Amino acid sequence: MRVIAQRHFDNFHRPFVRGPLVPEGFVPQDAETCARRGDVLFERGDFQHALLFFTDAARLKPLVPEYAYRVGLAHWRLGFHESARQAFERAILLKADFAHAHGELGRVLLAMERLSRR
């Protein structure tokens, strides 16, 4: 396997390691494939690699709110509160009645408020 991409997210500046589900030469061309691979990685607890696939899905189909939501979930699990907030707000902007995104945004805002009080 080889590293597909190297990304930096907020204060997380380490190159990611090779994911177990990324075959040699795999280059995602459609958002649904990226999202499905990200879902599998997310379920396995590999949030860093899931984030890469969710970000690719959101880049390929920027008007799909579910992809922005998944980006937010991965950021949230990695502890990147501000990035998670932005992703959930993007999902809500794309789909105003996206209940799950509203709920997760509320959780992130509460966590950010608690952290700021310390």
ZAMARGU-4260 file (C-alpha; in steps of 0.2 Angstrom, whole numbers, plus 5000, padded with zeros to 4 digits):
<rodrens>
0) 5000/5000/5000 | 5005/5018/4998 | 4999/5034/5006 | 4985/5041/4995 | 4986/5059/5001
5) 4994/5069/5015 | 4983/5082/5024 | 4984/5093/5039 | 4969/5097/5049 | 4970/5112/5061
10) 4983/5108/5074 | 4985/5090/5069 | 5001/5091/5058 | 5007/5073/5057 | 5006/5064/5041
15) 4994/5050/5042 | 4999/5032/5041 | 4993/5019/5028 | 4975/5014/5030 | 4971/4996/5030
20) 4957/4998/5017 | 4967/5008/5005 | 4973/4996/4991 | 4988/5001/4980 | 4984/5013/4967
25) 4967/5017/4974 | 4961/5034/4968 | 4943/5038/4973 | 4934/5045/4958 | 4916/5046/4965
30) 4910/5053/4981 | 4899/5038/4986 | 4914/5027/4986 | 4924/5039/4997 | 4909/5040/5009
35) 4907/5021/5010 | 4926/5018/5013 | 4925/5032/5026 | 4910/5024/5034 | 4920/5008/5036
40) 4935/5016/5043 | 4924/5027/5055 | 4916/5011/5062 | 4932/5003/5065 | 4938/5018/5075
45) 4950/5025/5062 | 4944/5042/5062 | 4959/5050/5055 | 4958/5040/5039 | 4939/5041/5038
50) 4941/5060/5039 | 4952/5059/5023 | 4939/5049/5014 | 4924/5060/5020 | 4934/5076/5015
55) 4936/5069/4997 | 4918/5065/4996 | 4913/5082/5002 | 4926/5089/4989 | 4919/5079/4975
60) 4900/5083/4980 | 4901/5099/4990 | 4882/5101/4989 | 4878/5085/4998 | 4875/5089/5017
65) 4878/5071/5023 | 4896/5072/5017 | 4899/5088/5027 | 4890/5080/5042 | 4902/5065/5041
70) 4917/5077/5040 | 4910/5085/5056 | 4908/5068/5065 | 4926/5063/5061 | 4933/5080/5066
75) 4923/5079/5082 | 4930/5061/5086 | 4947/5068/5083 | 4945/5082/5095 | 4945/5096/5082
80) 4930/5106/5089 | 4931/5121/5079 | 4933/5111/5063 | 4918/5100/5068 | 4908/5115/5072
85) 4911/5122/5054 | 4907/5106/5046 | 4891/5104/5055 | 4886/5122/5051 | 4890/5118/5033
90) 4878/5103/5033 | 4865/5114/5041 | 4867/5128/5028 | 4865/5115/5014 | 4850/5107/5023
95) 4841/5118/5036 | 4831/5103/5043 | 4846/5091/5046 | 4841/5086/5063 | 4857/5076/5066
100) 4868/5090/5061 | 4859/5102/5073 | 4861/5089/5087 | 4880/5087/5084 | 4882/5105/5083
105) 4874/5108/5100 | 4886/5095/5107 | 4901/5103/5100 | 4896/5120/5106 | 4893/5114/5123
110) 4910/5105/5123 | 4918/5121/5117 | 4910/5131/5130 | 4915/5119/5144 | 4933/5120/5138
115) 4933/5139/5137 | 4928/5139/5156 | 4944/5130/5161
</rodrens>
